Structures are given as structure tokens and as C-alpha cells.
Amino acid sequence: MADRKCGIEVYPVRTFEFQQKIEAICKDRKDSWAADVFAKLEYAQDLPAADAIYHQKCSVNFRTGKNIPIGTPDQKRKKQGTPDHTEANTAFLRTMDYFQENEEDQLTVKYLVHQMTQFCGDLAYTTVHMKSKIKTHFGDEAFITDVCGKPNVVTLRKTASALLQEFHQSKKTCDPETEKKRYYQNSSKTH
């Protein structure tokens, strides 16, 4: 049953198969509309559970490789100057790749915002939004905590686990006198 708003047919997404078909089309289209749709799919992850809806006209055009229909709410909104978030999403993903390559450097959320700014300028996320996006992107695999006075250090579970194992192993191999010397050497250094 269609819900008519401003003469546009709107339908609920009822199956996960529909979502999978749209994801496959996104990968085939490789245009800005597909990137925008894919970003929304990545955010929602389960369209039927999220009570997602779609415009019939948009669905047909999207699946057949045509452009966004003129007069649809998305088309009007873009004409009014709403920024295209595809570039920001791409910059975020590049920033997450950078983070994973340099995670051992104990990068902060603030530094990752700075890095994203290098990729997309003013479209970069705020610190609060970046923190939220990191949690969404990595889920339970990411920890954001204070380390040695540095706020919001981002660490992945696998890295934290490796560091704890390494620390535990170093404790087993050191005798108490060596450990004391190491402690006093490290505490006397100023950072």
C-alpha cells in the first residue's frame, strides 16, 4: 500500500533481499547517487527493522541506471544547497585506513579529525561526530579512552590485546631488580 505524500508513492522496505539488491546496484553504478545510497545503507544496516521507506519513482530510476527524478525531495534538497556527504564519507573511510596503518602511534580522535581535514577540508567531522562515527564503524572492536594524559585515544581490540600480552610476557622474563631499574629510568625521563 502506498503512502501518498505530495503525489509521490512511498513504500516500506519489507525484506532484507531488497536491501541486498540495492547494495549490489550501488556497487555496479559507482556514481554519487550510489555512494549516497550506500552510505545510508551502511548507517541503517537493517532497513526492514529500521522501518525504512523508498520512493517508487526513485527506486525504478536507481535500479535502471537513470538519474534522480526531478521534483523528488532529494533532488529539491540538493538544489537548495545541502552538501553532498559522499566526499565526507569517503574522507572518513580514508581516515580510518590511515588510523589502522598508524594505530601504534596512539592517535586521538582530535588528531583523526585533523587528518580528515587533510582529505576533505571543511567537510571534516567535528570531534564529537568523529567519535560517534568511529564507534559505529568499528563497533565493539574500538576503545576510546584517556592514555597517559592524552584524551580520547583510539585503540582497536586486537592491538590492546597484543599490548597486554606483550606486557604480561615482559613481566615474566624480567627479574625484580631489572624491573626496578627500568621503572626508575622511565620515571626520571621527562616527556
Backbone as JSON Lines, residues from 0, in Angstrom:
{"i":0,"aa":"M","n":[0.85,-1.18,0.0],"ca":[0.0,0.0,0.0],"c":[0.89,1.24,0.0]}
{"i":1,"aa":"A","n":[0.61,2.14,-0.85],"ca":[1.42,3.34,-0.99],"c":[0.91,4.45,-0.08]}
{"i":2,"aa":"D","n":[1.83,5.17,0.5],"ca":[1.52,6.35,1.3],"c":[1.8,7.54,0.39]}
{"i":3,"aa":"R","n":[0.79,8.3,0.05],"ca":[0.99,9.4,-0.89],"c":[1.3,10.68,-0.14]}
{"i":4,"aa":"K","n":[2.48,11.21,-0.41],"ca":[2.89,12.5,0.15],"c":[3.29,13.36,-1.03]}
{"i":5,"aa":"C","n":[2.64,14.45,-1.21],"ca":[2.94,15.36,-2.32],"c":[2.89,14.64,-3.66]}
{"i":6,"aa":"G","n":[2.02,13.63,-3.79],"ca":[1.89,12.93,-5.06],"c":[2.99,11.92,-5.33]}
{"i":7,"aa":"I","n":[3.8,11.61,-4.35],"ca":[4.9,10.66,-4.53],"c":[4.55,9.37,-3.82]}
{"i":8,"aa":"E","n":[4.65,8.24,-4.53],"ca":[4.37,6.95,-3.93],"c":[5.54,6.52,-3.05]}
{"i":9,"aa":"V","n":[5.22,6.19,-1.79],"ca":[6.23,5.8,-0.82],"c":[5.88,4.41,-0.29]}
{"i":10,"aa":"Y","n":[6.88,3.5,-0.27],"ca":[6.66,2.12,0.17],"c":[7.65,1.75,1.26]}
{"i":11,"aa":"P","n":[7.25,0.88,2.19],"ca":[8.2,0.41,3.2],"c":[9.1,-0.68,2.62]}
{"i":12,"aa":"V","n":[10.32,-0.74,3.12],"ca":[11.22,-1.83,2.76],"c":[10.83,-3.0,3.65]}
{"i":13,"aa":"R","n":[10.46,-4.12,3.02],"ca":[9.94,-5.24,3.81],"c":[10.88,-6.43,3.89]}
{"i":14,"aa":"T","n":[11.85,-6.52,3.0],"ca":[12.73,-7.7,3.01],"c":[14.19,-7.28,3.0]}
{"i":15,"aa":"F","n":[14.99,-8.12,3.59],"ca":[16.43,-7.9,3.57],"c":[16.99,-8.15,2.16]}
{"i":16,"aa":"E","n":[16.29,-8.99,1.38],"ca":[16.71,-9.25,0.0],"c":[16.67,-7.96,-0.84]}
{"i":17,"aa":"F","n":[15.65,-7.14,-0.62],"ca":[15.55,-5.85,-1.32],"c":[16.78,-5.01,-1.01]}
{"i":18,"aa":"Q","n":[17.14,-4.97,0.27],"ca":[18.33,-4.22,0.69],"c":[19.59,-4.76,0.01]}
{"i":19,"aa":"Q","n":[19.73,-6.07,-0.05],"ca":[20.91,-6.67,-0.69],"c":[20.97,-6.34,-2.18]}
{"i":20,"aa":"K","n":[19.82,-6.33,-2.83],"ca":[19.78,-5.97,-4.26],"c":[20.23,-4.52,-4.46]}
{"i":21,"aa":"I","n":[19.77,-3.62,-3.58],"ca":[20.15,-2.21,-3.69],"c":[21.66,-2.06,-3.44]}
{"i":22,"aa":"E","n":[22.2,-2.8,-2.47],"ca":[23.65,-2.77,-2.21],"c":[24.44,-3.2,-3.44]}
{"i":23,"aa":"A","n":[23.97,-4.27,-4.11],"ca":[24.65,-4.76,-5.32],"c":[24.59,-3.72,-6.43]}
{"i":24,"aa":"I","n":[23.45,-3.04,-6.56],"ca":[23.31,-2.0,-7.58],"c":[24.25,-0.84,-7.28]}
{"i":25,"aa":"C","n":[24.39,-0.5,-5.99],"ca":[25.32,0.57,-5.59],"c":[26.73,0.27,-6.1]}
{"i":26,"aa":"K","n":[27.14,-0.97,-5.93],"ca":[28.49,-1.37,-6.35],"c":[28.65,-1.31,-7.87]}
{"i":27,"aa":"D","n":[27.56,-1.61,-8.59],"ca":[27.61,-1.57,-10.05],"c":[27.56,-0.15,-10.6]}
{"i":28,"aa":"R","n":[26.73,0.71,-10.01],"ca":[26.54,2.08,-10.51],"c":[27.79,2.94,-10.36]}
{"i":29,"aa":"K","n":[28.4,2.9,-9.21],"ca":[29.63,3.66,-8.93],"c":[29.5,5.16,-9.26]}
{"i":30,"aa":"D","n":[28.38,5.76,-8.9],"ca":[28.21,7.2,-9.09],"c":[27.87,7.84,-7.75]}
{"i":31,"aa":"S","n":[27.68,9.15,-7.73],"ca":[27.45,9.84,-6.46],"c":[26.13,9.43,-5.81]}
{"i":32,"aa":"W","n":[25.1,9.16,-6.62],"ca":[23.83,8.72,-6.04],"c":[24.01,7.36,-5.36]}
{"i":33,"aa":"A","n":[24.74,6.46,-6.02],"ca":[25.0,5.14,-5.44],"c":[25.81,5.27,-4.15]}
{"i":34,"aa":"A","n":[26.79,6.15,-4.14],"ca":[27.6,6.35,-2.94],"c":[26.75,6.88,-1.79]}
{"i":35,"aa":"D","n":[25.83,7.79,-2.11],"ca":[24.93,8.34,-1.09],"c":[24.0,7.26,-0.55]}
{"i":36,"aa":"V","n":[23.42,6.46,-1.44],"ca":[22.52,5.38,-1.02],"c":[23.29,4.36,-0.19]}
{"i":37,"aa":"F","n":[24.5,4.0,-0.65],"ca":[25.31,3.02,0.07],"c":[25.66,3.52,1.48]}
{"i":38,"aa":"A","n":[25.97,4.8,1.61],"ca":[26.26,5.37,2.93],"c":[25.05,5.25,3.85]}
{"i":39,"aa":"K","n":[23.86,5.46,3.31],"ca":[22.65,5.3,4.11],"c":[22.42,3.85,4.5]}
{"i":40,"aa":"L","n":[22.69,2.93,3.56],"ca":[22.55,1.51,3.86],"c":[23.54,1.08,4.94]}
{"i":41,"aa":"E","n":[24.75,1.6,4.86],"ca":[25.78,1.27,5.84],"c":[25.38,1.79,7.22]}
{"i":42,"aa":"Y","n":[24.73,2.93,7.26],"ca":[24.29,3.51,8.52],"c":[23.15,2.7,9.13]}
{"i":43,"aa":"A","n":[22.14,2.37,8.32],"ca":[20.95,1.68,8.84],"c":[21.2,0.19,9.05]}
{"i":44,"aa":"Q","n":[21.91,-0.46,8.18],"ca":[22.29,-1.87,8.21],"c":[21.12,-2.85,8.09]}
{"i":45,"aa":"D","n":[19.96,-2.56,8.64],"ca":[18.8,-3.45,8.53],"c":[17.58,-2.59,8.22]}
{"i":46,"aa":"L","n":[17.32,-2.38,6.94],"ca":[16.24,-1.46,6.52],"c":[14.86,-1.89,7.0]}
{"i":47,"aa":"P","n":[14.48,-3.17,6.9],"ca":[13.14,-3.53,7.4],"c":[12.98,-3.23,8.9]}
{"i":48,"aa":"A","n":[14.0,-3.53,9.68],"ca":[13.92,-3.27,11.12],"c":[13.89,-1.77,11.42]}
{"i":49,"aa":"A","n":[14.5,-0.97,10.56],"ca":[14.54,0.49,10.75],"c":[13.29,1.18,10.2]}
{"i":50,"aa":"D","n":[12.34,0.39,9.68],"ca":[11.12,0.92,9.08],"c":[11.43,1.91,7.96]}
{"i":51,"aa":"A","n":[12.43,1.55,7.15],"ca":[12.84,2.41,6.04],"c":[11.77,2.42,4.95]}
{"i":52,"aa":"I","n":[11.72,3.53,4.22],"ca":[10.8,3.67,3.1],"c":[11.58,4.09,1.86]}
{"i":53,"aa":"Y","n":[10.96,3.91,0.71],"ca":[11.58,4.37,-0.53],"c":[10.5,4.93,-1.44]}
{"i":54,"aa":"H","n":[10.91,5.83,-2.32],"ca":[10.03,6.4,-3.33],"c":[10.04,5.46,-4.53]}
{"i":55,"aa":"Q","n":[8.88,5.09,-5.0],"ca":[8.8,4.16,-6.13],"c":[9.54,4.71,-7.35]}
{"i":56,"aa":"K","n":[9.33,5.99,-7.66],"ca":[9.97,6.59,-8.83],"c":[11.5,6.56,-8.69]}
{"i":57,"aa":"C","n":[11.99,6.86,-7.5],"ca":[13.43,6.82,-7.26],"c":[13.96,5.39,-7.39]}
{"i":58,"aa":"S","n":[13.22,4.44,-6.82],"ca":[13.65,3.04,-6.88],"c":[13.8,2.57,-8.32]}
{"i":59,"aa":"V","n":[12.8,2.88,-9.14],"ca":[12.84,2.47,-10.56],"c":[14.04,3.13,-11.25]}
{"i":60,"aa":"N","n":[14.21,4.43,-11.07],"ca":[15.32,5.13,-11.72],"c":[16.67,4.6,-11.23]}
{"i":61,"aa":"F","n":[16.78,4.35,-9.94],"ca":[18.04,3.87,-9.38],"c":[18.39,2.49,-9.94]}
{"i":62,"aa":"R","n":[17.4,1.58,-9.94],"ca":[17.65,0.21,-10.41],"c":[17.9,0.13,-11.9]}
{"i":63,"aa":"T","n":[17.39,1.1,-12.68],"ca":[17.58,1.06,-14.13],"c":[18.72,1.96,-14.62]}
{"i":64,"aa":"G","n":[19.49,2.51,-13.68],"ca":[20.66,3.3,-14.05],"c":[20.39,4.74,-14.44]}
{"i":65,"aa":"K","n":[19.19,5.21,-14.18],"ca":[18.84,6.6,-14.52],"c":[19.21,7.52,-13.37]}
{"i":66,"aa":"N","n":[19.04,8.83,-13.57],"ca":[19.34,9.84,-12.55],"c":[18.2,9.99,-11.56]}
{"i":67,"aa":"I","n":[18.44,10.77,-10.51],"ca":[17.4,11.09,-9.53],"c":[16.28,11.82,-10.25]}
{"i":68,"aa":"P","n":[15.04,11.37,-10.05],"ca":[13.91,12.04,-10.74],"c":[13.79,13.51,-10.32]}
{"i":69,"aa":"I","n":[13.51,14.35,-11.25],"ca":[13.32,15.77,-10.96],"c":[12.04,15.93,-10.16]}
{"i":70,"aa":"G","n":[12.11,16.77,-9.12],"ca":[10.94,17.02,-8.31],"c":[10.84,16.16,-7.06]}
{"i":71,"aa":"T","n":[11.75,15.21,-6.88],"ca":[11.71,14.4,-5.66],"c":[12.31,15.21,-4.52]}
{"i":72,"aa":"P","n":[11.97,14.87,-3.29],"ca":[12.51,15.62,-2.15],"c":[14.04,15.68,-2.15]}
{"i":73,"aa":"D","n":[14.73,14.58,-2.49],"ca":[16.2,14.6,-2.52],"c":[16.73,15.55,-3.57]}
{"i":74,"aa":"Q","n":[16.09,15.54,-4.74],"ca":[16.51,16.42,-5.83],"c":[16.35,17.89,-5.43]}
{"i":75,"aa":"K","n":[15.21,18.22,-4.82],"ca":[14.97,19.6,-4.4],"c":[15.97,20.02,-3.33]}
{"i":76,"aa":"R","n":[16.23,19.14,-2.38],"ca":[17.12,19.46,-1.28],"c":[18.54,19.74,-1.81]}
{"i":77,"aa":"K","n":[19.02,18.94,-2.73],"ca":[20.36,19.17,-3.26],"c":[20.44,20.5,-4.01]}
{"i":78,"aa":"K","n":[19.36,20.88,-4.72],"ca":[19.36,22.14,-5.43],"c":[19.41,23.32,-4.47]}
{"i":79,"aa":"Q","n":[18.89,23.14,-3.25],"ca":[18.88,24.23,-2.29],"c":[20.2,24.38,-1.56]}
{"i":80,"aa":"G","n":[21.18,23.56,-1.87],"ca":[22.5,23.73,-1.31],"c":[22.88,22.79,-0.18]}
{"i":81,"aa":"T","n":[22.11,21.73,0.07],"ca":[22.52,20.77,1.07],"c":[23.78,20.08,0.57]}
{"i":82,"aa":"P","n":[24.83,20.01,1.39],"ca":[26.08,19.44,0.9],"c":[25.94,17.95,0.61]}
{"i":83,"aa":"D","n":[26.69,17.49,-0.36],"ca":[26.75,16.09,-0.69],"c":[27.74,15.44,0.29]}
{"i":84,"aa":"H","n":[27.27,14.52,1.1],"ca":[28.1,13.93,2.14],"c":[28.97,12.78,1.64]}
{"i":85,"aa":"T","n":[28.91,12.5,0.35],"ca":[29.71,11.44,-0.22],"c":[31.19,11.73,-0.02]}
{"i":86,"aa":"E","n":[31.62,12.95,-0.27],"ca":[33.03,13.32,-0.12],"c":[33.47,13.17,1.34]}
{"i":87,"aa":"A","n":[32.62,13.59,2.27],"ca":[32.95,13.45,3.69],"c":[33.04,11.99,4.08]}
{"i":88,"aa":"N","n":[32.12,11.17,3.6],"ca":[32.15,9.74,3.92],"c":[33.4,9.09,3.36]}
{"i":89,"aa":"T","n":[33.77,9.44,2.14],"ca":[34.99,8.91,1.54],"c":[36.21,9.34,2.34]}
{"i":90,"aa":"A","n":[36.24,10.59,2.76],"ca":[37.36,11.09,3.57],"c":[37.41,10.38,4.92]}
{"i":91,"aa":"F","n":[36.24,10.11,5.51],"ca":[36.21,9.37,6.77],"c":[36.81,7.98,6.59]}
{"i":92,"aa":"L","n":[36.42,7.29,5.52],"ca":[36.95,5.94,5.28],"c":[38.47,5.98,5.05]}
{"i":93,"aa":"R","n":[38.95,7.0,4.34],"ca":[40.4,7.15,4.16],"c":[41.08,7.41,5.51]}
{"i":94,"aa":"T","n":[40.42,8.19,6.36],"ca":[40.96,8.48,7.68],"c":[41.03,7.2,8.51]}
{"i":95,"aa":"M","n":[40.02,6.34,8.4],"ca":[40.03,5.08,9.15],"c":[41.13,4.14,8.63]}
{"i":96,"aa":"D","n":[41.39,4.18,7.33],"ca":[42.51,3.41,6.77],"c":[43.83,3.94,7.35]}
{"i":97,"aa":"Y","n":[43.96,5.25,7.38],"ca":[45.16,5.88,7.95],"c":[45.32,5.47,9.42]}
{"i":98,"aa":"F","n":[44.23,5.52,10.16],"ca":[44.26,5.13,11.57],"c":[44.76,3.7,11.73]}
{"i":99,"aa":"Q","n":[44.23,2.79,10.94],"ca":[44.62,1.39,11.06],"c":[46.09,1.18,10.7]}
{"i":100,"aa":"E","n":[46.59,1.94,9.76],"ca":[48.0,1.84,9.38],"c":[48.93,2.44,10.44]}
{"i":101,"aa":"N","n":[48.42,3.38,11.25],"ca":[49.26,4.1,12.22],"c":[48.76,3.96,13.65]}
{"i":102,"aa":"E","n":[48.0,2.93,13.93],"ca":[47.37,2.79,15.24],"c":[48.37,2.72,16.39]}
{"i":103,"aa":"E","n":[49.53,2.15,16.14],"ca":[50.52,2.02,17.21],"c":[51.01,3.37,17.72]}
{"i":104,"aa":"D","n":[50.71,4.46,17.02],"ca":[51.12,5.8,17.43],"c":[50.17,6.42,18.45]}
{"i":105,"aa":"Q","n":[49.18,5.68,18.91],"ca":[48.19,6.17,19.87],"c":[47.55,7.48,19.39]}
{"i":106,"aa":"L","n":[46.81,7.37,18.32],"ca":[46.16,8.54,17.73],"c":[44.9,8.91,18.51]}
{"i":107,"aa":"T","n":[44.67,10.21,18.64],"ca":[43.48,10.69,19.33],"c":[42.38,11.0,18.32]}
{"i":108,"aa":"V","n":[41.16,11.12,18.83],"ca":[40.03,11.49,17.98],"c":[40.3,12.86,17.35]}
{"i":109,"aa":"K","n":[40.83,13.78,18.15],"ca":[41.14,15.13,17.65],"c":[42.14,15.06,16.49]}
{"i":110,"aa":"Y","n":[43.16,14.22,16.62],"ca":[44.14,14.08,15.55],"c":[43.49,13.48,14.29]}
{"i":111,"aa":"L","n":[42.58,12.53,14.48],"ca":[41.91,11.93,13.32],"c":[41.02,12.95,12.61]}
{"i":112,"aa":"V","n":[40.42,13.87,13.38],"ca":[39.66,14.96,12.75],"c":[40.61,15.81,11.92]}
{"i":113,"aa":"H","n":[41.78,16.11,12.48],"ca":[42.78,16.88,11.74],"c":[43.18,16.15,10.46]}
{"i":114,"aa":"Q","n":[43.37,14.84,10.56],"ca":[43.75,14.05,9.39],"c":[42.64,14.07,8.35]}
{"i":115,"aa":"M","n":[41.39,13.97,8.79],"ca":[40.26,14.01,7.85],"c":[40.2,15.37,7.15]}
{"i":116,"aa":"T","n":[40.55,16.43,7.87],"ca":[40.58,17.77,7.29],"c":[41.57,17.81,6.12]}
{"i":117,"aa":"Q","n":[42.65,17.06,6.23],"ca":[43.64,17.0,5.14],"c":[43.01,16.4,3.88]}
{"i":118,"aa":"F","n":[42.05,15.5,4.07],"ca":[41.41,14.82,2.94],"c":[40.24,15.6,2.35]}
{"i":119,"aa":"C","n":[39.47,16.33,3.2],"ca":[38.25,16.95,2.66],"c":[37.98,18.37,3.16]}
{"i":120,"aa":"G","n":[38.94,19.0,3.81],"ca":[38.77,20.39,4.23],"c":[37.65,20.6,5.21]}
{"i":121,"aa":"D","n":[36.79,21.57,4.91],"ca":[35.71,21.97,5.82],"c":[34.63,20.91,6.0]}
{"i":122,"aa":"L","n":[34.63,19.86,5.18],"ca":[33.63,18.8,5.32],"c":[33.99,17.83,6.44]}
{"i":123,"aa":"A","n":[35.17,17.99,7.04],"ca":[35.61,17.08,8.11],"c":[34.63,17.13,9.28]}
{"i":124,"aa":"Y","n":[34.52,16.01,9.96],"ca":[33.61,15.91,11.1],"c":[34.15,16.67,12.3]}
{"i":125,"aa":"T","n":[33.24,17.01,13.21],"ca":[33.64,17.56,14.49],"c":[34.19,16.41,15.34]}
{"i":126,"aa":"T","n":[34.83,16.73,16.44],"ca":[35.39,15.7,17.32],"c":[34.28,14.79,17.85]}
{"i":127,"aa":"V","n":[33.17,15.37,18.24],"ca":[32.05,14.58,18.77],"c":[31.5,13.64,17.69]}
{"i":128,"aa":"H","n":[31.31,14.16,16.48],"ca":[30.77,13.34,15.39],"c":[31.77,12.26,14.99]}
{"i":129,"aa":"M","n":[33.05,12.6,14.96],"ca":[34.09,11.63,14.62],"c":[34.08,10.47,15.62]}
{"i":130,"aa":"K","n":[33.98,10.8,16.89],"ca":[33.94,9.78,17.94],"c":[32.76,8.83,17.72]}
{"i":131,"aa":"S","n":[31.62,9.4,17.42],"ca":[30.42,8.6,17.15],"c":[30.6,7.72,15.92]}
{"i":132,"aa":"K","n":[31.15,8.29,14.85],"ca":[31.36,7.54,13.61],"c":[32.36,6.4,13.81]}
{"i":133,"aa":"I","n":[33.4,6.63,14.6],"ca":[34.38,5.58,14.88],"c":[33.71,4.42,15.6]}
{"i":134,"aa":"K","n":[32.87,4.75,16.59],"ca":[32.16,3.7,17.34],"c":[31.22,2.92,16.42]}
{"i":135,"aa":"T","n":[30.56,3.63,15.51],"ca":[29.67,2.96,14.57],"c":[30.46,2.11,13.58]}
{"i":136,"aa":"H","n":[31.56,2.65,13.09],"ca":[32.37,1.97,12.08],"c":[33.0,0.69,12.61]}
{"i":137,"aa":"F","n":[33.59,0.75,13.81],"ca":[34.31,-0.4,14.36],"c":[33.49,-1.21,15.36]}
{"i":138,"aa":"G","n":[32.41,-0.64,15.88],"ca":[31.6,-1.34,16.87],"c":[32.4,-1.62,18.13]}
{"i":139,"aa":"D","n":[32.25,-2.82,18.66],"ca":[32.93,-3.21,19.89],"c":[34.44,-3.4,19.72]}
{"i":140,"aa":"E","n":[34.92,-3.32,18.5],"ca":[36.35,-3.53,18.25],"c":[37.19,-2.3,18.59]}
{"i":141,"aa":"A","n":[36.56,-1.16,18.85],"ca":[37.3,0.08,19.14],"c":[37.08,0.53,20.57]}
{"i":142,"aa":"F","n":[38.17,0.98,21.19],"ca":[38.12,1.6,22.51],"c":[38.54,3.05,22.35]}
{"i":143,"aa":"I","n":[37.86,3.95,23.03],"ca":[38.26,5.35,23.05],"c":[38.39,5.72,24.52]}
{"i":144,"aa":"T","n":[39.62,6.01,24.92],"ca":[39.89,6.25,26.34],"c":[41.05,7.22,26.51]}
{"i":145,"aa":"D","n":[41.28,7.67,27.73],"ca":[42.42,8.53,28.04],"c":[43.64,7.65,28.33]}
{"i":146,"aa":"V","n":[44.79,8.0,27.75],"ca":[46.02,7.25,27.96],"c":[47.14,8.25,28.27]}
{"i":147,"aa":"C","n":[47.73,8.11,29.43],"ca":[48.86,8.96,29.84],"c":[48.56,10.45,29.65]}
{"i":148,"aa":"G","n":[47.38,10.86,30.01],"ca":[47.02,12.28,29.91],"c":[46.53,12.71,28.54]}
{"i":149,"aa":"K","n":[46.55,11.83,27.55],"ca":[46.03,12.15,26.22],"c":[44.56,11.74,26.17]}
{"i":150,"aa":"P","n":[43.65,12.7,25.95],"ca":[42.23,12.35,25.92],"c":[41.81,11.71,24.6]}
{"i":151,"aa":"N","n":[40.85,10.81,24.69],"ca":[40.21,10.19,23.51],"c":[41.19,9.48,22.57]}
{"i":152,"aa":"V","n":[42.06,8.66,23.13],"ca":[42.96,7.84,22.32],"c":[42.15,6.66,21.79]}
{"i":153,"aa":"V","n":[42.28,6.4,20.5],"ca":[41.53,5.32,19.85],"c":[42.43,4.09,19.72]}
{"i":154,"aa":"T","n":[41.93,2.96,20.17],"ca":[42.67,1.71,20.1],"c":[41.72,0.6,19.68]}
{"i":155,"aa":"L","n":[42.18,-0.27,18.82],"ca":[41.38,-1.42,18.42],"c":[41.64,-2.58,19.37]}
{"i":156,"aa":"R","n":[40.64,-3.4,19.57],"ca":[40.7,-4.52,20.5],"c":[41.92,-5.41,20.23]}
{"i":157,"aa":"K","n":[42.2,-5.73,18.95],"ca":[43.32,-6.62,18.64],"c":[44.65,-6.01,19.07]}
{"i":158,"aa":"T","n":[44.79,-4.71,18.93],"ca":[46.02,-4.03,19.34],"c":[46.14,-4.01,20.85]}
{"i":159,"aa":"A","n":[45.05,-3.71,21.54],"ca":[45.06,-3.7,23.0],"c":[45.41,-5.08,23.54]}
{"i":160,"aa":"S","n":[44.85,-6.11,22.93],"ca":[45.14,-7.48,23.36],"c":[46.61,-7.8,23.16]}
{"i":161,"aa":"A","n":[47.16,-7.42,22.01],"ca":[48.59,-7.69,21.74],"c":[49.48,-6.95,22.73]}
{"i":162,"aa":"L","n":[49.14,-5.7,23.05],"ca":[49.93,-4.92,24.01],"c":[49.89,-5.54,25.4]}
{"i":163,"aa":"L","n":[48.71,-6.0,25.82],"ca":[48.59,-6.63,27.13],"c":[49.38,-7.94,27.19]}
{"i":164,"aa":"Q","n":[49.32,-8.72,26.12],"ca":[50.1,-9.96,26.09],"c":[51.59,-9.67,26.13]}
{"i":165,"aa":"E","n":[52.03,-8.68,25.38],"ca":[53.44,-8.3,25.37],"c":[53.89,-7.84,26.75]}
{"i":166,"aa":"F","n":[53.06,-7.03,27.39],"ca":[53.37,-6.56,28.73],"c":[53.47,-7.73,29.7]}
{"i":167,"aa":"H","n":[52.51,-8.63,29.62],"ca":[52.49,-9.79,30.51],"c":[53.73,-10.66,30.3]}
{"i":168,"aa":"Q","n":[54.11,-10.85,29.04],"ca":[55.32,-11.65,28.74],"c":[56.57,-10.96,29.26]}
{"i":169,"aa":"S","n":[56.66,-9.64,29.14],"ca":[57.85,-8.93,29.61],"c":[57.97,-9.02,31.13]}
{"i":170,"aa":"K","n":[56.83,-9.08,31.82],"ca":[56.85,-9.24,33.28],"c":[57.43,-10.59,33.66]}
{"i":171,"aa":"K","n":[57.13,-11.64,32.89],"ca":[57.61,-12.98,33.2],"c":[59.11,-13.11,32.97]}
{"i":172,"aa":"T","n":[59.63,-12.38,31.99],"ca":[61.05,-12.53,31.64],"c":[61.97,-11.63,32.45]}
{"i":173,"aa":"C","n":[61.44,-10.66,33.16],"ca":[62.27,-9.74,33.93],"c":[62.35,-10.16,35.39]}
{"i":174,"aa":"D","n":[63.53,-10.04,35.93],"ca":[63.66,-10.25,37.36],"c":[63.33,-8.94,38.07]}
{"i":175,"aa":"P","n":[63.04,-8.96,39.37],"ca":[62.62,-7.75,40.08],"c":[63.64,-6.61,40.01]}
{"i":176,"aa":"E","n":[64.93,-6.9,40.06],"ca":[65.95,-5.85,40.01],"c":[65.94,-5.14,38.66]}
{"i":177,"aa":"T","n":[65.8,-5.9,37.56],"ca":[65.74,-5.31,36.23],"c":[64.51,-4.44,36.1]}
{"i":178,"aa":"E","n":[63.39,-4.91,36.65],"ca":[62.14,-4.15,36.6],"c":[62.28,-2.83,37.36]}
{"i":179,"aa":"K","n":[62.93,-2.85,38.52],"ca":[63.13,-1.62,39.31],"c":[63.96,-0.61,38.5]}
{"i":180,"aa":"K","n":[65.04,-1.1,37.89],"ca":[65.91,-0.22,37.1],"c":[65.11,0.41,35.95]}
{"i":181,"aa":"R","n":[64.32,-0.4,35.26],"ca":[63.52,0.09,34.14],"c":[62.51,1.14,34.63]}
{"i":182,"aa":"Y","n":[61.89,0.88,35.77],"ca":[60.91,1.82,36.32],"c":[61.57,3.16,36.64]}
{"i":183,"aa":"Y","n":[62.72,3.14,37.32],"ca":[63.38,4.38,37.7],"c":[63.93,5.12,36.49]}
{"i":184,"aa":"Q","n":[64.38,4.4,35.48],"ca":[64.86,5.05,34.25],"c":[63.71,5.77,33.54]}
{"i":185,"aa":"N","n":[62.58,5.08,33.46],"ca":[61.42,5.67,32.77],"c":[60.82,6.84,33.56]}
{"i":186,"aa":"S","n":[60.82,6.74,34.9],"ca":[60.22,7.82,35.69],"c":[61.11,9.05,35.75]}
{"i":187,"aa":"S","n":[62.4,8.89,35.52],"ca":[63.29,10.04,35.56],"c":[63.27,10.84,34.25]}
{"i":188,"aa":"K","n":[62.78,10.23,33.18],"ca":[62.69,10.93,31.89],"c":[61.5,11.87,31.91]}
{"i":189,"aa":"T","n":[61.64,13.02,31.31],"ca":[60.51,13.97,31.2],"c":[60.01,13.94,29.77]}
{"i":190,"aa":"H","n":[58.69,13.94,29.64],"ca":[58.08,13.9,28.29],"c":[57.34,15.16,28.02]}
